Amino acid sequence: MTTISFAQETLTQWHEAMAIATGGKLFTTHGCSWAWQPARRRLVLLFPRHAQEAGIRPGLAEGTRLGARRVEAWVNSGAPAGGLQSAGFTDSAQISWHAGELVSPAELWPGRVRLGTEVPEASGADARELNVANLWRDPAAAGLSAGHPALRRIEQATARTLDGGLVGRAFAQQALGGQLAIHGLAVGASHRRQGIGSALLHGLARGMVNPLGLEEKSHIELIAAASPTSAQFFEANGMRLLGRGRHMVLR
């Protein structure tokens, strides 16, 4: 059974993979685990159980040395956050954890969803971050120990119209129990509410679990951290609410 704790682990593994894939690093400071993601000059603190000044201050100092422009913290809703607040962190939009098996969409989107990292339109940080879907294919280059959870399979799916226009993308990372953790799902503003997001979810599930398109149903569970604006979308696609968490930003 998927729990909030398990969902937190999947998000931790994603941020760690993104750090390594973009030339960053992972480090710890007195009970605090950090992921430095240089493509966006972002430092992420990952689910501290009881963040205190002894762990927060050295991490922030390292972030300053690295040139971080944004510092975030993902926190369990039940974990004490007084130390983070004293350091200047404030709550951003609340997250909600969702998990469940996909339901078939009422209507199929008339476009194409493909797995792969060939995205000629991508540039800057977006282009660098595509490497996260290649990390698991070359674990020796990652500099992590064999079996590190950040090296679990990751795929990217793109959605294109029939004339080839890029209208959406999403990533999925395979979790330890076989679930698919969804990350970075985005659809162009002028193409929303057309079924593209659902097509991306189904494309990832089919491509990673049932690539041959066999008729039998694949009972695969998806996990996602939803923002207030995306929670309804995940629920409409069959994912239930597990609980809520905190996403904090250093102001």
HELIX and SHEET records of a PDB file:
HELIX    1   1 ILE A    4  ALA A   21  1                                  18    
HELIX    2   2 GLU A   53  LEU A   66  1                                  14    
HELIX    3   3 GLY A   82  SER A   86  1                                   5    
HELIX    4   4 GLY A  124  GLU A  129  1                                   6    
HELIX    5   5 LEU A  130  ALA A  133  5                                   4    
HELIX    6   6 LEU A  135  ARG A  137  5                                   3    
HELIX    7   7 PRO A  139  ALA A  142  1                                   4    
HELIX    8   8 PRO A  149  LEU A  151  5                                   3    
HELIX    9   9 ALA A  189  HIS A  191  5                                   3    
HELIX   10  10 ILE A  196  VAL A  209  1                                  14    
HELIX   11  11 ALA A  231  ALA A  236  1                                   6    
SHEET    1   A 6 LYS A  25  THR A  29  0                                        
SHEET    2   A 6 CYS A  32  GLN A  37 -1                                        
SHEET    3   A 6 ARG A  42  LEU A  46 -1                                        
SHEET    4   A 6 ARG A  70  ASN A  76  1                                        
SHEET    5   A 6 ARG A 240  LEU A 250 -1                                        
SHEET    6   A 6 PHE A  89  ASP A  91 -1                                        
SHEET    1   B11 LYS A  25  THR A  29  0                                        
SHEET    2   B11 CYS A  32  GLN A  37 -1                                        
SHEET    3   B11 ARG A  42  LEU A  46 -1                                        
SHEET    4   B11 ARG A  70  ASN A  76  1                                        
SHEET    5   B11 ARG A 240  LEU A 250 -1                                        
SHEET    6   B11 ILE A  95  GLU A 101 -1                                        
SHEET    7   B11 GLU A 221  ALA A 226 -1                                        
SHEET    8   B11 LEU A 180  VAL A 187  1                                        
SHEET    9   B11 LEU A 166  GLN A 174 -1                                        
SHEET   10   B11 ILE A 154  ARG A 160 -1                                        
SHEET   11   B11 ARG A 112  LEU A 115 -1                                        
END                                                                             
